Amino acid sequence: METTLIRLKLDFTDKIYVFSDEIKPQITPYVKYDKIDFKEIFGNENPVNVEIGIGNGEFIAHYAALNKNENFIGFEVYKKVIRKAIKRCEKLDSKNVRLIHYDGAFFVNLFPDNSINNFYINFPDPWPKKKHNKRRLLKTEFLQLLSNKLANDGHIFIATDHNDYGEEILENLKPVPPLTSCFEKPYETDLIDYYQTKYYRKFAIPGKIHFFKLKKVCREVI
Ligand SMILES: C[S@@+](CC[C@H](N)C(=O)[O-])C[C@H]1O[C@@H](n2cnc3c(N)ncnc32)[C@H](O)[C@@H]1O
């Protein structure tokens, strides 16, 4: 029997954002959702970049303004914070940003495979207490999912100032072979050619972070 796919309605007709109040009523357990159609969302087929956990939106606004021929989608679960990002991005003189007040991990499942140019995850919540470690976003399964959704030669950027989480990410990446470090070492200890987010400026100690720049390199199987 064929499964009917439910199409999520994301209404960006007269705004650049969708709040969770518009999404939640559409979510039902045990249902399969249709893949997101980026052409429908942006009205073009430009490369798509995704940031999960945009905070006040400085990062996404910065890169969206610099790269007007690319599209940017940002996810943030905290409403008070995404409101700041919306204000900031609405001021941009370009129509290449969409902001979604929802769990980014849920939406990554709905992206077509091999469709994303860059993923950015800047200072993800570290869940420092041992009993909460399992809530961390960047587990092997999720890194594998990000890799599946990345276009070949696409990149994942991850920055954390939490040493234990950084080392866990390093371990979790091992079973995901298409993701290869762009640096000579697995990660750099400071941001390189990268916007310094509010979190970085406020809390990070330069030289004491894990900054990963990973490229999806698919080797041909002979
Ligand atoms: C430590 S803050 C960093 C904010 C920003 N990236 C920066 O560097 O300034 C992490 C942010 O990620 C958001 N967040 C955590 N998990 C998320 C998820 N699954 N989807 C969307 N946002 C998430 C949190 O609400 C929080 O605003």
The ligand as a Tripos MOL2 file, in Angstrom:
@<TRIPOS>MOLECULE
LIG
   27    29     1     0     0
SMALL
NO_CHARGES

@<TRIPOS>ATOM
      1 C1         24.3060   28.6990   22.6200 C.3       1 LIG1
      2 S1         23.1260   29.3930   21.5590 S.3       1 LIG1
      3 C2         24.1190   29.9820   20.1900 C.3       1 LIG1
      4 C3         23.3920   30.9990   19.3450 C.3       1 LIG1
      5 C4         24.1550   31.4930   18.1030 C.3       1 LIG1
      6 N1         24.3850   30.4060   17.1890 N.3       1 LIG1
      7 C5         25.4660   32.1360   18.4710 C.2       1 LIG1
      8 O1         26.5200   31.5420   18.2010 O.co2     1 LIG1
      9 O2         25.4330   33.2660   19.0250 O.co2     1 LIG1
     10 C6         22.3300   27.9590   20.8280 C.3       1 LIG1
     11 C7         21.0130   28.3210   20.1700 C.3       1 LIG1
     12 O3         20.5110   27.1840   19.4640 O.3       1 LIG1
     13 C8         19.1030   27.0910   19.6490 C.3       1 LIG1
     14 N2         18.7500   25.6790   19.3850 N.ar      1 LIG1
     15 C9         19.1450   24.5990   20.1050 C.ar      1 LIG1
     16 N3         18.7020   23.4580   19.5480 N.ar      1 LIG1
     17 C10        18.0130   23.8260   18.4270 C.ar      1 LIG1
     18 C11        17.3130   23.0990   17.4310 C.ar      1 LIG1
     19 N4         17.2300   21.7530   17.4660 N.pl3     1 LIG1
     20 N5         16.7120   23.7780   16.4220 N.ar      1 LIG1
     21 C12        16.7740   25.1350   16.4000 C.ar      1 LIG1
     22 N6         17.4210   25.8770   17.3320 N.ar      1 LIG1
     23 C13        18.0340   25.2400   18.3250 C.ar      1 LIG1
     24 C14        18.9100   27.5720   21.0860 C.3       1 LIG1
     25 O4         17.5990   28.0200   21.3450 O.3       1 LIG1
     26 C15        19.9310   28.7100   21.1650 C.3       1 LIG1
     27 O5         19.3730   29.9500   20.7690 O.3       1 LIG1
@<TRIPOS>BOND
     1     1     2 1
     2     2     3 1
     3     2    10 1
     4     3     4 1
     5     4     5 1
     6     5     6 1
     7     5     7 1
     8     7     8 2
     9     7     9 1
    10    10    11 1
    11    11    12 1
    12    11    26 1
    13    12    13 1
    14    13    14 1
    15    13    24 1
    16    14    15 ar
    17    14    23 ar
    18    15    16 ar
    19    16    17 ar
    20    17    18 ar
    21    17    23 ar
    22    18    19 1
    23    18    20 ar
    24    20    21 ar
    25    21    22 ar
    26    22    23 ar
    27    24    25 1
    28    24    26 1
    29    26    27 1
@<TRIPOS>SUBSTRUCTURE
     1 LIG1         1 GROUP 0 **** ****
